[in-house]
Amino acid sequence: MGGENNLERQERKKILKTKFLSDLTVKEVEDLDDSIRQKRMRWIIRIAAVILIGVLLFTFYKAVMRNRQCKSYDVVWENSDIVSADASYEEFAGNLLKITGDGVSCLDMSGETLWNYGYHMMNPKVVIRDNYGAIADIQAQTAVIFGVDGVLSEVSTTLKILNLSVSAHGVLALELDDSSVNYITFYDNTGKELDIRIKTKLSGDGYPLDIALSPSGSGLATSVVYLDQSSMQNQLVFYNFDVGKSESRRMVGYFNFGNTMFPQIEYLSDKTVCAFGDDRICFYSLRNESQPSLVEELELESELYQVFSCEERVGFVCQGESGKKELRVCDTSGTVLFTQELDAEYTHMEFAGNNYVVAYNNTDCLILNERGRVRYNGTLEGNTQKLIMRGEDTCLMIGSSSMKKLRFK
């Protein structure tokens, strides 16, 4: 009986609801729909407002955390099994290279060995571009080319190696010494010598102070010193092995600077070259590969003490107006983005992560964010040899006796 009564009540409700709706006018139905839509819209607006406020608060929190200055740090973990006193270390493709005179090892960021390769070099010099790199024995005759999975090839020369550069595809350029004549020779990542050779002579084309391969490997920039009526002169020379095939010796451009020396030249990207002189920095555009053009010449009031670069920025140290050394960071158009007066002599300076600047010596450390705000300015224990940022608050520190993960606070 109870079940039947319940069914009857449900039926009566349906009948009454149907009668109620049938008695409503069209306008009343439309008003009812509008009311429902307005209520839904109010809920949507409230939810969107809550989400927006949450995003703004999170963004504000991240900005505050990113711009705050850390005062100390904690050691998250420490590994003393992988560090050698005679080794140097470089970051490579998200891992860590350990270079000694007896070989090279690639470690992950926890210190586990991924691969290693043995050789014998008295003076190894390493260069890295993206996922490829090379190590050459300076003043000797051996070089190796490596990628993320290990050493790809070994190159032997008959002449002494003076300098090297590598492309993002593993093409290797070696500057070789043959008494009064120098050669720049090229090898693919299998170690095969390519049919390109540039010959230079101090009394003729000039003696290379520095060489730089483009990331693609199709371009070469050199800073050369040459004799002009017994006076030493400097010239920046650009080569291209694709569009420059029809040109004499594949040269596509050169720029004379008199007695101002440019000891360092770098490709920031395939389209931008930066040359570091005694008292100036020059930016060149290679958007037209057959005709390099000077974009900006940044003249300095003092000599350059240190330089470092990444794809979008250049950092350098010169003397500031106060008489102290000053760090300046500029973009590829030469516009100075920020400056920072230095209170210590830093042996290492480099860009890390999202254009962070990391400067350090054995005991002192300065970390600046992308806007030049001080992230950390203090000391580190352990005789720092290499510092690698792993985030906004963490880094790896390789010291004289151990590797540590640090978290700044």
C-alpha beads as a LAMMPS data file, in Angstrom:
LAMMPS data file: protein, C-alpha beads

409 atoms
408 bonds

1 atom types
1 bond types

-500.0 500.0 xlo xhi
-500.0 500.0 ylo yhi
-500.0 500.0 zlo zhi

Masses

1 110.0

Atoms # bond

1 1 1 0.000 0.000 0.000
2 1 1 2.791 2.370 0.953
3 1 1 4.450 1.706 -2.422
4 1 1 1.267 2.414 -4.351
5 1 1 0.671 5.675 -2.438
6 1 1 4.201 6.756 -3.265
7 1 1 3.664 6.057 -6.967
8 1 1 0.425 7.986 -6.896
9 1 1 2.129 10.989 -5.312
10 1 1 4.857 10.976 -7.978
11 1 1 2.229 10.831 -10.715
12 1 1 0.280 13.747 -9.219
13 1 1 3.501 15.821 -9.065
14 1 1 4.179 15.192 -12.739
15 1 1 0.617 16.155 -13.665
16 1 1 0.785 19.367 -11.603
17 1 1 4.193 20.287 -13.074
18 1 1 2.938 19.724 -16.607
19 1 1 -0.202 21.775 -15.897
20 1 1 1.926 24.569 -14.364
21 1 1 4.195 24.771 -17.406
22 1 1 1.262 24.659 -19.805
23 1 1 -0.358 27.573 -17.982
24 1 1 2.797 29.739 -18.356
25 1 1 2.911 32.268 -21.174
26 1 1 5.782 32.331 -23.658
27 1 1 7.150 35.463 -22.006
28 1 1 7.088 33.817 -18.584
29 1 1 9.029 30.852 -19.984
30 1 1 11.593 33.201 -21.541
31 1 1 11.923 35.101 -18.240
32 1 1 12.481 31.809 -16.443
33 1 1 15.213 30.812 -18.925
34 1 1 16.893 34.215 -18.539
35 1 1 16.889 33.835 -14.759
36 1 1 18.513 30.427 -15.002
37 1 1 21.143 31.736 -17.454
38 1 1 21.920 34.699 -15.215
39 1 1 22.421 32.440 -12.226
40 1 1 24.745 30.214 -14.259
41 1 1 26.688 33.237 -15.531
42 1 1 27.102 34.560 -11.989
43 1 1 28.540 31.201 -10.920
44 1 1 30.882 31.137 -13.928
45 1 1 32.062 34.678 -13.184
46 1 1 32.647 33.797 -9.515
47 1 1 34.629 30.668 -10.426
48 1 1 36.674 32.590 -13.050
49 1 1 37.365 35.337 -10.496
50 1 1 38.584 32.793 -7.954
51 1 1 40.847 31.160 -10.573
52 1 1 42.192 34.551 -11.712
53 1 1 42.913 35.613 -8.129
54 1 1 44.674 32.291 -7.550
55 1 1 46.823 32.729 -10.678
56 1 1 47.685 36.313 -9.702
57 1 1 48.615 35.272 -6.174
58 1 1 50.743 32.389 -7.479
59 1 1 52.456 34.687 -10.003
60 1 1 53.077 37.262 -7.285
61 1 1 54.469 34.573 -4.990
62 1 1 56.778 33.264 -7.734
63 1 1 57.974 36.805 -8.494
64 1 1 58.674 37.480 -4.824
65 1 1 60.523 34.179 -4.448
66 1 1 62.472 34.758 -7.665
67 1 1 63.555 38.249 -6.608
68 1 1 64.274 37.576 -2.957
69 1 1 67.890 37.331 -1.857
70 1 1 68.903 34.075 -0.230
71 1 1 71.172 34.370 2.803
72 1 1 72.386 30.785 3.269
73 1 1 72.072 27.255 1.903
74 1 1 71.606 23.643 2.954
75 1 1 73.574 20.666 1.639
76 1 1 70.939 18.266 0.223
77 1 1 73.432 15.486 -0.509
78 1 1 77.171 14.997 -0.978
79 1 1 79.208 12.532 -3.068
80 1 1 82.959 12.299 -2.525
81 1 1 83.641 9.318 -4.824
82 1 1 83.704 11.051 -8.213
83 1 1 85.876 14.142 -7.669
84 1 1 89.522 14.299 -8.755
85 1 1 91.912 17.099 -7.905
86 1 1 93.391 17.106 -11.436
87 1 1 90.034 17.165 -13.267
88 1 1 88.036 19.982 -14.811
89 1 1 84.257 19.910 -15.201
90 1 1 81.794 21.217 -17.770
91 1 1 78.016 21.024 -18.127
92 1 1 77.015 19.075 -21.232
93 1 1 73.528 18.271 -22.543
94 1 1 72.025 18.209 -19.041
95 1 1 74.867 16.108 -17.675
96 1 1 78.392 16.684 -16.395
97 1 1 81.714 16.158 -18.175
98 1 1 84.790 15.259 -16.158
99 1 1 87.966 15.963 -18.143
100 1 1 91.468 14.823 -17.185
101 1 1 94.699 14.149 -19.035
102 1 1 93.851 10.443 -19.058
103 1 1 90.319 10.608 -20.418
104 1 1 86.822 12.058 -20.325
105 1 1 83.764 10.808 -18.428
106 1 1 80.131 11.833 -18.682
107 1 1 78.186 11.753 -15.407
108 1 1 74.556 12.406 -14.640
109 1 1 73.706 15.071 -12.102
110 1 1 73.754 12.547 -9.261
111 1 1 77.317 11.469 -10.096
112 1 1 76.576 8.170 -11.872
113 1 1 78.866 7.437 -14.835
114 1 1 77.060 7.332 -18.201
115 1 1 80.123 6.738 -20.382
116 1 1 83.874 7.238 -20.391
117 1 1 86.735 7.284 -22.880
118 1 1 90.467 7.018 -22.293
119 1 1 93.254 8.996 -24.000
120 1 1 96.538 10.627 -23.064
121 1 1 96.717 14.423 -23.331
122 1 1 99.107 16.830 -21.659
123 1 1 96.975 19.960 -22.151
124 1 1 93.336 19.057 -22.952
125 1 1 90.999 21.863 -24.023
126 1 1 87.254 21.224 -24.357
127 1 1 84.697 23.087 -26.469
128 1 1 80.943 22.348 -26.465
129 1 1 78.060 23.311 -28.715
130 1 1 74.628 21.898 -27.824
131 1 1 74.787 18.070 -28.003
132 1 1 78.324 17.815 -29.409
133 1 1 81.771 18.666 -28.155
134 1 1 85.467 18.140 -28.777
135 1 1 88.649 17.891 -26.737
136 1 1 92.063 18.659 -28.237
137 1 1 95.562 18.365 -26.841
138 1 1 96.899 21.894 -27.327
139 1 1 100.458 21.966 -28.724
140 1 1 100.072 18.252 -29.539
141 1 1 98.393 16.274 -32.321
142 1 1 95.287 14.521 -30.939
143 1 1 91.611 15.459 -30.669
144 1 1 88.362 13.604 -29.966
145 1 1 84.781 14.406 -31.009
146 1 1 81.936 13.305 -28.724
147 1 1 78.152 13.353 -28.506
148 1 1 75.598 12.600 -25.813
149 1 1 76.213 8.829 -26.074
150 1 1 80.013 8.952 -26.009
151 1 1 83.113 9.619 -28.097
152 1 1 82.367 9.386 -31.835
153 1 1 85.837 9.620 -33.322
154 1 1 89.482 10.426 -32.684
155 1 1 91.452 12.770 -34.934
156 1 1 95.227 12.675 -35.380
157 1 1 97.137 15.475 -37.090
158 1 1 100.702 15.853 -38.359
159 1 1 100.888 19.458 -37.098
160 1 1 100.517 20.907 -33.624
161 1 1 97.020 21.966 -32.587
162 1 1 96.713 25.607 -31.498
163 1 1 92.954 26.051 -31.161
164 1 1 89.626 24.384 -31.920
165 1 1 85.915 25.018 -32.384
166 1 1 82.932 22.695 -32.853
167 1 1 79.491 23.036 -34.434
168 1 1 76.118 21.852 -33.152
169 1 1 76.388 18.910 -35.583
170 1 1 79.831 17.772 -34.446
171 1 1 81.893 19.385 -37.227
172 1 1 85.353 20.133 -35.811
173 1 1 87.654 22.990 -36.839
174 1 1 91.316 22.768 -35.834
175 1 1 93.865 25.542 -36.091
176 1 1 97.225 23.914 -36.861
177 1 1 100.744 25.343 -36.627
178 1 1 103.287 24.803 -39.394
179 1 1 106.077 27.147 -38.364
180 1 1 105.507 30.383 -40.344
181 1 1 102.188 29.160 -41.780
182 1 1 98.932 28.214 -40.056
183 1 1 96.114 26.045 -41.371
184 1 1 92.490 25.718 -40.335
185 1 1 91.251 22.210 -41.160
186 1 1 87.796 20.677 -40.766
187 1 1 86.466 17.217 -39.840
188 1 1 82.990 15.713 -39.675
189 1 1 81.871 13.902 -36.521
190 1 1 83.199 10.575 -37.850
191 1 1 86.708 12.047 -37.911
192 1 1 86.878 12.322 -41.707
193 1 1 88.813 15.366 -42.903
194 1 1 86.706 17.604 -45.145
195 1 1 87.967 19.108 -48.411
196 1 1 88.200 22.594 -46.900
197 1 1 91.444 24.128 -45.710
198 1 1 92.228 27.760 -44.906
199 1 1 95.864 28.822 -45.051
200 1 1 97.057 31.886 -43.128
201 1 1 100.416 33.602 -42.753
202 1 1 101.435 36.451 -40.434
203 1 1 103.101 38.421 -43.242
204 1 1 100.116 37.790 -45.535
205 1 1 96.510 37.063 -44.552
206 1 1 97.299 37.092 -40.865
207 1 1 97.684 34.867 -37.811
208 1 1 94.428 33.745 -36.122
209 1 1 93.957 34.978 -32.585
210 1 1 90.685 33.049 -32.338
211 1 1 88.353 30.955 -34.507
212 1 1 84.643 30.180 -34.180
213 1 1 82.431 27.771 -36.131
214 1 1 78.756 28.588 -36.566
215 1 1 76.250 26.217 -34.907
216 1 1 75.302 24.819 -38.327
217 1 1 78.962 24.394 -39.285
218 1 1 78.576 26.337 -42.549
219 1 1 80.222 29.538 -41.313
220 1 1 83.555 30.432 -39.739
221 1 1 84.556 33.687 -38.062
222 1 1 88.172 34.477 -37.284
223 1 1 90.062 37.272 -35.582
224 1 1 93.466 37.612 -37.243
225 1 1 96.518 39.748 -36.621
226 1 1 98.701 40.727 -39.566
227 1 1 101.706 42.902 -40.361
228 1 1 101.246 46.166 -42.234
229 1 1 104.515 48.038 -42.704
230 1 1 105.927 46.449 -39.520
231 1 1 102.804 47.447 -37.556
232 1 1 100.505 44.832 -36.010
233 1 1 96.936 45.199 -37.243
234 1 1 93.727 43.308 -36.461
235 1 1 91.019 42.108 -38.844
236 1 1 87.807 40.139 -38.401
237 1 1 87.233 37.735 -41.291
238 1 1 84.061 35.797 -42.148
239 1 1 83.883 32.638 -44.254
240 1 1 80.904 30.669 -45.498
241 1 1 81.166 27.195 -47.017
242 1 1 77.709 27.255 -48.641
243 1 1 76.985 30.685 -50.095
244 1 1 80.717 31.497 -50.227
245 1 1 81.645 28.737 -52.687
246 1 1 81.944 31.221 -55.517
247 1 1 84.129 33.599 -53.490
248 1 1 87.908 33.563 -53.263
249 1 1 88.825 31.158 -50.445
250 1 1 85.130 31.245 -49.441
251 1 1 85.578 34.594 -47.703
252 1 1 82.344 36.632 -47.540
253 1 1 83.438 39.645 -45.504
254 1 1 86.104 41.324 -43.404
255 1 1 86.413 44.317 -41.075
256 1 1 89.619 46.199 -40.205
257 1 1 90.243 47.622 -36.728
258 1 1 93.793 48.946 -36.911
259 1 1 95.801 48.207 -33.799
260 1 1 92.756 47.339 -31.661
261 1 1 93.078 43.625 -30.916
262 1 1 90.140 41.201 -30.721
263 1 1 91.414 38.113 -28.863
264 1 1 87.984 36.404 -28.773
265 1 1 85.176 35.899 -31.276
266 1 1 82.002 33.796 -30.874
267 1 1 78.885 32.758 -32.731
268 1 1 75.960 33.452 -30.399
269 1 1 73.724 31.847 -33.030
270 1 1 73.880 31.164 -36.763
271 1 1 72.788 34.752 -37.363
272 1 1 74.783 36.654 -34.730
273 1 1 78.529 36.928 -34.080
274 1 1 80.106 38.781 -31.187
275 1 1 83.738 39.927 -31.191
276 1 1 85.442 41.009 -27.952
277 1 1 88.174 43.626 -28.362
278 1 1 90.578 45.354 -25.998
279 1 1 88.151 48.183 -25.314
280 1 1 85.014 47.388 -27.328
281 1 1 82.484 44.725 -28.219
282 1 1 81.151 44.366 -31.767
283 1 1 77.935 42.615 -32.815
284 1 1 77.537 41.333 -36.377
285 1 1 74.448 40.140 -38.202
286 1 1 74.631 37.212 -40.633
287 1 1 70.991 37.244 -41.722
288 1 1 72.463 37.788 -45.160
289 1 1 75.099 35.030 -45.058
290 1 1 76.953 36.403 -48.046
291 1 1 77.303 39.880 -46.530
292 1 1 78.006 40.183 -42.770
293 1 1 77.044 43.561 -41.315
294 1 1 78.055 45.430 -38.179
295 1 1 74.982 45.877 -35.947
296 1 1 76.511 47.639 -32.962
297 1 1 79.945 48.665 -31.757
298 1 1 79.890 49.064 -27.988
299 1 1 82.865 51.207 -27.015
300 1 1 84.029 50.946 -23.408
301 1 1 85.767 53.456 -21.176
302 1 1 88.167 50.797 -19.863
303 1 1 89.670 47.485 -20.898
304 1 1 87.705 44.249 -20.764
305 1 1 88.652 41.931 -17.908
306 1 1 86.241 39.041 -18.483
307 1 1 83.622 38.075 -21.065
308 1 1 80.999 35.330 -21.334
309 1 1 77.958 34.771 -23.506
310 1 1 74.864 32.734 -24.347
311 1 1 72.581 32.802 -27.378
312 1 1 70.672 35.946 -26.384
313 1 1 72.989 37.785 -23.990
314 1 1 76.572 38.857 -23.464
315 1 1 78.226 39.569 -20.131
316 1 1 81.477 41.396 -19.517
317 1 1 83.497 42.962 -16.716
318 1 1 85.112 46.382 -17.006
319 1 1 85.992 49.213 -14.667
320 1 1 83.046 51.266 -13.454
321 1 1 82.833 54.966 -12.646
322 1 1 83.497 54.260 -8.960
323 1 1 86.836 52.657 -9.793
324 1 1 85.572 49.163 -8.902
325 1 1 85.094 46.391 -11.410
326 1 1 81.578 46.261 -12.794
327 1 1 79.622 43.467 -14.426
328 1 1 77.417 44.484 -17.356
329 1 1 74.939 42.333 -19.250
330 1 1 73.620 43.368 -22.663
331 1 1 71.459 41.883 -25.401
332 1 1 72.594 41.094 -28.930
333 1 1 71.857 44.633 -30.093
334 1 1 74.352 46.007 -27.559
335 1 1 71.730 47.442 -25.196
336 1 1 72.898 47.163 -21.574
337 1 1 70.213 45.356 -19.559
338 1 1 71.735 45.726 -16.092
339 1 1 74.973 46.385 -14.227
340 1 1 76.334 45.043 -10.953
341 1 1 79.300 46.359 -8.979
342 1 1 81.608 43.528 -7.936
343 1 1 83.040 43.192 -4.438
344 1 1 85.202 40.141 -5.213
345 1 1 87.508 38.829 -7.933
346 1 1 85.627 36.003 -9.640
347 1 1 87.555 33.444 -11.687
348 1 1 84.425 32.000 -13.331
349 1 1 81.465 33.793 -14.889
350 1 1 78.739 32.231 -17.016
351 1 1 75.070 32.273 -17.901
352 1 1 72.936 29.470 -16.479
353 1 1 69.309 28.394 -16.641
354 1 1 66.994 31.223 -17.694
355 1 1 69.845 33.693 -18.225
356 1 1 70.942 33.572 -14.597
357 1 1 74.460 34.909 -14.089
358 1 1 76.718 32.778 -11.906
359 1 1 80.050 34.220 -10.756
360 1 1 82.365 32.421 -8.367
361 1 1 85.885 31.687 -7.218
362 1 1 87.145 29.142 -4.694
363 1 1 85.135 30.619 -1.825
364 1 1 82.905 33.475 -3.053
365 1 1 79.696 33.178 -5.051
366 1 1 77.381 35.711 -6.697
367 1 1 74.135 34.655 -8.414
368 1 1 71.975 37.182 -10.282
369 1 1 68.591 36.512 -11.844
370 1 1 67.624 37.520 -15.383
371 1 1 66.807 41.073 -14.240
372 1 1 70.059 41.551 -12.372
373 1 1 68.585 41.063 -8.888
374 1 1 70.971 39.429 -6.420
375 1 1 69.822 35.873 -5.702
376 1 1 72.773 34.915 -3.523
377 1 1 75.920 36.771 -2.518
378 1 1 78.079 34.929 -0.033
379 1 1 80.622 32.194 0.498
380 1 1 80.676 28.487 -0.334
381 1 1 82.605 25.851 1.551
382 1 1 84.677 23.278 -0.296
383 1 1 87.049 25.095 -2.692
384 1 1 84.602 25.480 -5.602
385 1 1 85.797 24.288 -9.020
386 1 1 82.458 24.279 -10.857
387 1 1 78.976 25.547 -10.059
388 1 1 75.916 24.470 -12.081
389 1 1 72.447 25.935 -11.484
390 1 1 69.682 23.308 -11.366
391 1 1 66.751 25.624 -10.685
392 1 1 65.960 28.902 -8.968
393 1 1 66.998 27.599 -5.573
394 1 1 69.329 24.652 -6.196
395 1 1 72.738 24.058 -7.749
396 1 1 75.493 21.473 -8.002
397 1 1 78.856 22.443 -6.573
398 1 1 81.970 20.481 -7.503
399 1 1 84.692 21.127 -4.962
400 1 1 88.191 19.808 -4.409
401 1 1 87.000 16.715 -2.529
402 1 1 83.275 16.196 -3.266
403 1 1 80.220 17.072 -5.325
404 1 1 77.301 18.608 -3.426
405 1 1 73.738 19.553 -4.182
406 1 1 72.933 22.875 -2.500
407 1 1 69.567 24.455 -1.801
408 1 1 69.592 28.187 -1.154
409 1 1 67.275 29.649 1.467

Bonds

1 1 1 2
2 1 2 3
3 1 3 4
4 1 4 5
5 1 5 6
6 1 6 7
7 1 7 8
8 1 8 9
9 1 9 10
10 1 10 11
11 1 11 12
12 1 12 13
13 1 13 14
14 1 14 15
15 1 15 16
16 1 16 17
17 1 17 18
18 1 18 19
19 1 19 20
20 1 20 21
21 1 21 22
22 1 22 23
23 1 23 24
24 1 24 25
25 1 25 26
26 1 26 27
27 1 27 28
28 1 28 29
29 1 29 30
30 1 30 31
31 1 31 32
32 1 32 33
33 1 33 34
34 1 34 35
35 1 35 36
36 1 36 37
37 1 37 38
38 1 38 39
39 1 39 40
40 1 40 41
41 1 41 42
42 1 42 43
43 1 43 44
44 1 44 45
45 1 45 46
46 1 46 47
47 1 47 48
48 1 48 49
49 1 49 50
50 1 50 51
51 1 51 52
52 1 52 53
53 1 53 54
54 1 54 55
55 1 55 56
56 1 56 57
57 1 57 58
58 1 58 59
59 1 59 60
60 1 60 61
61 1 61 62
62 1 62 63
63 1 63 64
64 1 64 65
65 1 65 66
66 1 66 67
67 1 67 68
68 1 68 69
69 1 69 70
70 1 70 71
71 1 71 72
72 1 72 73
73 1 73 74
74 1 74 75
75 1 75 76
76 1 76 77
77 1 77 78
78 1 78 79
79 1 79 80
80 1 80 81
81 1 81 82
82 1 82 83
83 1 83 84
84 1 84 85
85 1 85 86
86 1 86 87
87 1 87 88
88 1 88 89
89 1 89 90
90 1 90 91
91 1 91 92
92 1 92 93
93 1 93 94
94 1 94 95
95 1 95 96
96 1 96 97
97 1 97 98
98 1 98 99
99 1 99 100
100 1 100 101
101 1 101 102
102 1 102 103
103 1 103 104
104 1 104 105
105 1 105 106
106 1 106 107
107 1 107 108
108 1 108 109
109 1 109 110
110 1 110 111
111 1 111 112
112 1 112 113
113 1 113 114
114 1 114 115
115 1 115 116
116 1 116 117
117 1 117 118
118 1 118 119
119 1 119 120
120 1 120 121
121 1 121 122
122 1 122 123
123 1 123 124
124 1 124 125
125 1 125 126
126 1 126 127
127 1 127 128
128 1 128 129
129 1 129 130
130 1 130 131
131 1 131 132
132 1 132 133
133 1 133 134
134 1 134 135
135 1 135 136
136 1 136 137
137 1 137 138
138 1 138 139
139 1 139 140
140 1 140 141
141 1 141 142
142 1 142 143
143 1 143 144
144 1 144 145
145 1 145 146
146 1 146 147
147 1 147 148
148 1 148 149
149 1 149 150
150 1 150 151
151 1 151 152
152 1 152 153
153 1 153 154
154 1 154 155
155 1 155 156
156 1 156 157
157 1 157 158
158 1 158 159
159 1 159 160
160 1 160 161
161 1 161 162
162 1 162 163
163 1 163 164
164 1 164 165
165 1 165 166
166 1 166 167
167 1 167 168
168 1 168 169
169 1 169 170
170 1 170 171
171 1 171 172
172 1 172 173
173 1 173 174
174 1 174 175
175 1 175 176
176 1 176 177
177 1 177 178
178 1 178 179
179 1 179 180
180 1 180 181
181 1 181 182
182 1 182 183
183 1 183 184
184 1 184 185
185 1 185 186
186 1 186 187
187 1 187 188
188 1 188 189
189 1 189 190
190 1 190 191
191 1 191 192
192 1 192 193
193 1 193 194
194 1 194 195
195 1 195 196
196 1 196 197
197 1 197 198
198 1 198 199
199 1 199 200
200 1 200 201
201 1 201 202
202 1 202 203
203 1 203 204
204 1 204 205
205 1 205 206
206 1 206 207
207 1 207 208
208 1 208 209
209 1 209 210
210 1 210 211
211 1 211 212
212 1 212 213
213 1 213 214
214 1 214 215
215 1 215 216
216 1 216 217
217 1 217 218
218 1 218 219
219 1 219 220
220 1 220 221
221 1 221 222
222 1 222 223
223 1 223 224
224 1 224 225
225 1 225 226
226 1 226 227
227 1 227 228
228 1 228 229
229 1 229 230
230 1 230 231
231 1 231 232
232 1 232 233
233 1 233 234
234 1 234 235
235 1 235 236
236 1 236 237
237 1 237 238
238 1 238 239
239 1 239 240
240 1 240 241
241 1 241 242
242 1 242 243
243 1 243 244
244 1 244 245
245 1 245 246
246 1 246 247
247 1 247 248
248 1 248 249
249 1 249 250
250 1 250 251
251 1 251 252
252 1 252 253
253 1 253 254
254 1 254 255
255 1 255 256
256 1 256 257
257 1 257 258
258 1 258 259
259 1 259 260
260 1 260 261
261 1 261 262
262 1 262 263
263 1 263 264
264 1 264 265
265 1 265 266
266 1 266 267
267 1 267 268
268 1 268 269
269 1 269 270
270 1 270 271
271 1 271 272
272 1 272 273
273 1 273 274
274 1 274 275
275 1 275 276
276 1 276 277
277 1 277 278
278 1 278 279
279 1 279 280
280 1 280 281
281 1 281 282
282 1 282 283
283 1 283 284
284 1 284 285
285 1 285 286
286 1 286 287
287 1 287 288
288 1 288 289
289 1 289 290
290 1 290 291
291 1 291 292
292 1 292 293
293 1 293 294
294 1 294 295
295 1 295 296
296 1 296 297
297 1 297 298
298 1 298 299
299 1 299 300
300 1 300 301
301 1 301 302
302 1 302 303
303 1 303 304
304 1 304 305
305 1 305 306
306 1 306 307
307 1 307 308
308 1 308 309
309 1 309 310
310 1 310 311
311 1 311 312
312 1 312 313
313 1 313 314
314 1 314 315
315 1 315 316
316 1 316 317
317 1 317 318
318 1 318 319
319 1 319 320
320 1 320 321
321 1 321 322
322 1 322 323
323 1 323 324
324 1 324 325
325 1 325 326
326 1 326 327
327 1 327 328
328 1 328 329
329 1 329 330
330 1 330 331
331 1 331 332
332 1 332 333
333 1 333 334
334 1 334 335
335 1 335 336
336 1 336 337
337 1 337 338
338 1 338 339
339 1 339 340
340 1 340 341
341 1 341 342
342 1 342 343
343 1 343 344
344 1 344 345
345 1 345 346
346 1 346 347
347 1 347 348
348 1 348 349
349 1 349 350
350 1 350 351
351 1 351 352
352 1 352 353
353 1 353 354
354 1 354 355
355 1 355 356
356 1 356 357
357 1 357 358
358 1 358 359
359 1 359 360
360 1 360 361
361 1 361 362
362 1 362 363
363 1 363 364
364 1 364 365
365 1 365 366
366 1 366 367
367 1 367 368
368 1 368 369
369 1 369 370
370 1 370 371
371 1 371 372
372 1 372 373
373 1 373 374
374 1 374 375
375 1 375 376
376 1 376 377
377 1 377 378
378 1 378 379
379 1 379 380
380 1 380 381
381 1 381 382
382 1 382 383
383 1 383 384
384 1 384 385
385 1 385 386
386 1 386 387
387 1 387 388
388 1 388 389
389 1 389 390
390 1 390 391
391 1 391 392
392 1 392 393
393 1 393 394
394 1 394 395
395 1 395 396
396 1 396 397
397 1 397 398
398 1 398 399
399 1 399 400
400 1 400 401
401 1 401 402
402 1 402 403
403 1 403 404
404 1 404 405
405 1 405 406
406 1 406 407
407 1 407 408
408 1 408 409
